[in-house]
Amino acid sequence: MLPKVSQRISQDPSAMDELLELSNNEQVISFAAGYPAQELFPKEQLEHAFVHRSQNSAPDLYQYASVDGYAPLRQKIAHSILQTGISDVDESNLFLTQGAQQGISLLADLFLDVGDGVVVEGPSYIGALQAFESRKPTFYEMQMKNDGPDLAQLEEIVSQHPVKLVYTIPTFQNPTGVCMSAKKRQRIVELAQKYNFLIIEDDPYRELRYRGKSLPSIKSFDQTGNVVMLGSFSKILSPALRVGWMVADQSLLSLVNGLRSATDFQPSNVVLQMIDQYLQENDLQEHIEKICDVYSKRNEAMQTALGKYLPQSCSFSKPDGGFFIWVTLPQNLSAKKLLQNNSPVTFIESSQLYETSHQINQMRLNFTGVTEGQINEGCRLLADSIKKASLALTA
Amino acid sequence: MLPKVSQRISQDPSAMDELLELSNNEQVISFAAGYPAQELFPKEQLEHAFVHRSQNSAPDLYQYASVDGYAPLRQKIAHSILQTGISDVDESNLFLTQGAQQGISLLADLFLDVGDGVVVEGPSYIGALQAFESRKPTFYEMQMKNDGPDLAQLEEIVSQHPVKLVYTIPTFQNPTGVCMSAKKRQRIVELAQKYNFLIIEDDPYRELRYRGKSLPSIKSFDQTGNVVMLGSFSKILSPALRVGWMVADQSLLSLVNGLRSATDFQPSNVVLQMIDQYLQENDLQEHIEKICDVYSKRNEAMQTALGKYLPQSCSFSKPDGGFFIWVTLPQNLSAKKLLQNNSPVTFIESSQLYETSHQINQMRLNFTGVTEGQINEGCRLLADSIKKASLALTA
């Protein structure tokens, strides 16, 4: 017999795993995953970067390296982050992670004991919810509005309950596509300072803006170290590299460093140096513009198709960037049931994305990993099955 | 003000970090780190493997992939593990980790609540101790003998205290170099079955044997799923790849899978495919023999030099493989003080490697990352400083 697993750990199958399985079902059109378009990966450039760096480096390229990651790459990322409005950031404020997911997980592990308070957006990113869930905290939900989370509700929560972490995706939120207003970005920092919580600003979609002007990061309003910003190469370069970053005060990073060395010791120096060489040889901004051109059209195509096919009883978000559109169905229609009922299209149903309210009648559609043809056809099929299910519901 | 970090987390600087810093001090001869010899990394072969695989793969090489890692690589590892005496292992029993360190950390996270029982060898690997420490368990120590840990002591512990995990490095143990006897490998499995604990068999040095015959793995005696075996490419190929593996029953791996997806989502598919291609194009066993030739000579050189220079009051282990020799100083001589007193040679002092007894008069010396010349010179200088310190102690 085996010992019991921790009381923190759920033995249910992982929702993220189910998500991956759904995305790999090739029989249907998949709007489920948060996959970038793989035809846009800069394959040849990455190959060249790797070989060039390997051939021109001492053998210690393949040796153990540092826990926080290759310093010249941290410098380059720090430099690019100045554009988000942060005035004083250098490589000592940068910590490279195994994707942004590891950043969320390390912060959860660093701060949370069982029962500690965490506020998340309702709905939110399932990977973050799972990272928090495995620490078994007390969850609070702040509702998403068109300009970001409801901060009056947040203040109500944090003034009444001890809360350590507030997790937000301010730019083209996963799953709603909502962008937090500049005013709210400033205000949430004031609340963090007043109520002594840490804001985790998860910002992997920042560069993927298809219209409008960039907003300053939440971190740019932070003078007291109450904000940690996370970013990633997954959506703008390649997710198989598994490289993200954390921007924070040095004192916090030294704690993260200790925890990470016990978690997986350090990142892959080979991969970090490949990216560093790629950034030396290529204009990443140019590559991002190329991606944005394609994604912008797919976003338009999905908004057009949804407008054309969806029944009047549904509504959907109209994001200016990112990966996702959020569809709201008639109130009693369960997106999960729709999905389980041989749906010709896969998507992420809402109940698992709301940590406490488990609202059932919404769904996340991804438009970056599918062609415009698939988008049109998928939205048509999806709308048909929604209409059928609505009729069955009212019959 | 920031929220308080978890009560599980120590705010002291990481011992592993200090270790890395010591190893990077180029003013002195470093016997401190557990580094492989970097001149032996198969650089060109890895370059070729990466480019070949990238050029001959669909773009989804750079896409998100599976949480447990590239299946053909898991197959190859499963096949090689048959040689350790395990009769029924295939890719479904294999889970690829970010180095063996992540395997330890995931198991600690999966099983341990604050206060739960963990038995470790005294002394043990500092990275494992830190992974357990961050879960704040109750530690018990089993003393190392010449043929492995004291299993009578282990039975005394587990019969009196609830223990979930027993962590052992059976082959060329870090830090002592001791190899657990076949009899004890069988016996510890019987104890696990009787007292319902999980054995973590951490076996990264198995292939690095310089004399004598291989012993069956602990896992090979396991019929009930009470043993998880960990391995790694770090010591036999390159640590910068950050790829290790876990061998376990499917039911346990499905829990590990859920936890890992919330931790860092998945391994780097690019790196896994590079290794898979390397293994197709090269004979890893041949490469390991080449490494063993070099390390065997360094092991001999260090044993010879220690025999020649160390005073009679000291003793040292004579390992048949692995990375380390364990030196015992006169009883009251503190290895830590020796190190702090401008030692011309760095090493790992013992007190931090004993989780509960904190014995002070021992040290771990690495012989794989230094040349034979450095070994002779380093041992001479080390012996001199030991003699001086002994004199000062008795004066």
Contacts between the chains, C-beta under 8 A, distances in Angstrom:
chain1	res1	chain2	res2	distance
A	1	B	196	4.5
A	1	B	224	7.7
A	2	B	196	6.9
A	2	B	198	5.9
A	2	B	225	6.5
A	2	B	226	6.6
A	2	B	252	7.2
A	3	B	111	6.0
A	3	B	163	7.9
A	3	B	164	3.8
A	3	B	165	7.3
A	3	B	196	6.0
A	3	B	197	5.9
A	3	B	198	5.8
A	4	B	111	7.7
A	4	B	164	7.6
A	5	B	110	5.5
A	5	B	111	5.7
A	5	B	255	6.3
A	6	B	109	7.3
A	6	B	110	6.4
A	6	B	111	5.9
A	6	B	112	6.0
A	6	B	113	5.0
A	6	B	116	7.9
A	7	B	113	5.7
A	8	B	113	7.0
A	9	B	110	6.0
A	9	B	255	6.9
A	9	B	258	7.9
A	9	B	259	6.8
A	10	B	258	7.5
A	11	B	255	6.6
A	12	B	258	7.9
A	13	B	254	7.3
A	13	B	258	6.9
A	14	B	257	6.6
A	14	B	258	3.7
A	14	B	261	5.3
A	14	B	262	7.5
A	16	B	67	7.9
A	16	B	258	8.0
A	16	B	261	4.5
A	16	B	262	7.2
A	16	B	265	7.6
A	17	B	67	6.6
A	17	B	257	6.5
A	17	B	258	6.7
A	17	B	261	6.1
A	20	B	64	7.6
A	20	B	66	7.1
A	20	B	67	7.3
A	33	B	64	7.3
A	35	B	63	6.4
A	35	B	64	6.0
A	36	B	63	7.6
A	38	B	58	7.8
A	38	B	59	4.2
A	38	B	60	5.3
A	38	B	62	6.6
A	38	B	63	4.8
A	39	B	59	5.9
A	41	B	59	5.2
A	41	B	62	4.1
A	41	B	63	7.6
A	43	B	54	6.3
A	43	B	59	6.0
A	43	B	61	7.7
A	43	B	62	6.5
A	46	B	54	7.3
A	46	B	62	7.3
A	47	B	50	7.4
A	47	B	51	5.4
A	47	B	54	4.9
A	47	B	55	6.9
A	50	B	47	7.4
A	50	B	50	5.7
A	50	B	51	7.4
A	51	B	47	5.4
A	51	B	50	7.4
A	51	B	51	5.8
A	54	B	43	6.3
A	54	B	46	7.3
A	54	B	47	4.9
A	55	B	47	6.9
A	58	B	38	7.8
A	59	B	38	4.2
A	59	B	39	6.0
A	59	B	41	5.2
A	59	B	43	6.1
A	60	B	38	5.3
A	61	B	43	7.7
A	61	B	240	6.6
A	62	B	38	6.7
A	62	B	41	4.1
A	62	B	43	6.5
A	62	B	46	7.3
A	62	B	238	4.0
A	62	B	239	7.5
A	62	B	240	4.6
A	62	B	241	7.6
A	63	B	35	6.4
A	63	B	36	7.6
A	63	B	38	4.8
A	63	B	41	7.5
A	63	B	238	7.6
A	63	B	239	6.4
A	63	B	240	6.1
A	64	B	20	7.6
A	64	B	33	7.3
A	64	B	35	6.0
A	64	B	234	8.0
A	64	B	239	4.7
A	64	B	240	7.1
A	65	B	240	6.5
A	66	B	20	7.2
A	67	B	14	8.0
A	67	B	16	7.9
A	67	B	17	6.6
A	67	B	20	7.3
A	97	B	264	7.7
A	98	B	98	6.4
A	98	B	264	3.9
A	98	B	265	7.9
A	99	B	264	5.9
A	99	B	265	5.5
A	101	B	262	7.6
A	101	B	263	7.3
A	101	B	264	5.4
A	101	B	265	4.4
A	102	B	263	6.8
A	102	B	264	4.1
A	102	B	265	8.0
A	105	B	262	6.3
A	105	B	263	4.8
A	105	B	264	6.6
A	109	B	6	7.3
A	109	B	109	8.0
A	109	B	134	7.4
A	110	B	5	5.5
A	110	B	6	6.4
A	110	B	9	6.0
A	111	B	3	6.0
A	111	B	4	7.8
A	111	B	5	5.6
A	111	B	6	5.9
A	112	B	6	6.0
A	113	B	6	5.0
A	113	B	7	5.7
A	113	B	8	7.0
A	116	B	6	7.9
A	127	B	261	7.4
A	127	B	262	6.6
A	127	B	265	6.5
A	130	B	258	7.9
A	130	B	261	6.9
A	130	B	262	3.8
A	131	B	262	4.6
A	131	B	263	7.2
A	133	B	262	7.3
A	134	B	109	7.4
A	134	B	259	6.2
A	134	B	262	5.3
A	163	B	3	7.9
A	164	B	3	3.9
A	164	B	4	7.6
A	165	B	3	7.3
A	196	B	1	4.5
A	196	B	2	6.8
A	196	B	3	6.0
A	197	B	3	5.9
A	198	B	2	5.9
A	198	B	3	5.8
A	224	B	1	7.7
A	225	B	2	6.5
A	226	B	2	6.5
A	234	B	64	8.0
A	238	B	62	3.9
A	238	B	63	7.6
A	238	B	270	7.5
A	239	B	62	7.5
A	239	B	63	6.4
A	239	B	64	4.7
A	240	B	61	6.6
A	240	B	62	4.7
A	240	B	63	6.1
A	240	B	64	7.1
A	240	B	65	6.4
A	240	B	268	5.9
A	240	B	269	4.1
A	240	B	270	4.7
A	241	B	62	7.6
A	241	B	268	6.2
A	241	B	270	6.3
A	242	B	264	7.0
A	242	B	265	7.6
A	242	B	266	7.2
A	242	B	267	6.9
A	242	B	268	4.4
A	252	B	2	7.2
A	254	B	13	7.3
A	255	B	5	6.3
A	255	B	9	6.9
A	255	B	11	6.7
A	257	B	14	6.6
A	257	B	17	6.6
A	258	B	9	7.9
A	258	B	10	7.5
A	258	B	12	8.0
A	258	B	13	7.0
A	258	B	14	3.7
A	258	B	17	6.8
A	258	B	130	7.9
A	259	B	9	6.7
A	259	B	134	6.2
A	261	B	14	5.2
A	261	B	16	4.5
A	261	B	17	6.1
A	261	B	127	7.4
A	261	B	130	6.9
A	262	B	14	7.5
A	262	B	16	7.2
A	262	B	101	7.6
A	262	B	105	6.3
A	262	B	127	6.6
A	262	B	130	3.8
A	262	B	131	4.6
A	262	B	133	7.3
A	262	B	134	5.3
A	263	B	101	7.3
A	263	B	102	6.8
A	263	B	105	4.8
A	263	B	131	7.2
A	263	B	263	7.6
A	264	B	97	7.7
A	264	B	98	3.9
A	264	B	99	5.9
A	264	B	101	5.4
A	264	B	102	4.1
A	264	B	105	6.6
A	264	B	242	7.0
A	264	B	264	7.2
A	265	B	16	7.6
A	265	B	98	7.9
A	265	B	99	5.5
A	265	B	101	4.4
A	265	B	102	8.0
A	265	B	127	6.5
A	265	B	242	7.5
A	266	B	242	7.2
A	267	B	242	6.9
A	268	B	240	5.9
A	268	B	241	6.2
A	268	B	242	4.4
A	268	B	268	6.4
A	268	B	271	6.1
A	269	B	240	4.1
A	270	B	238	7.5
A	270	B	240	4.6
A	270	B	241	6.2
A	270	B	271	7.1
A	271	B	268	6.1
A	271	B	270	7.1
A	271	B	271	6.4
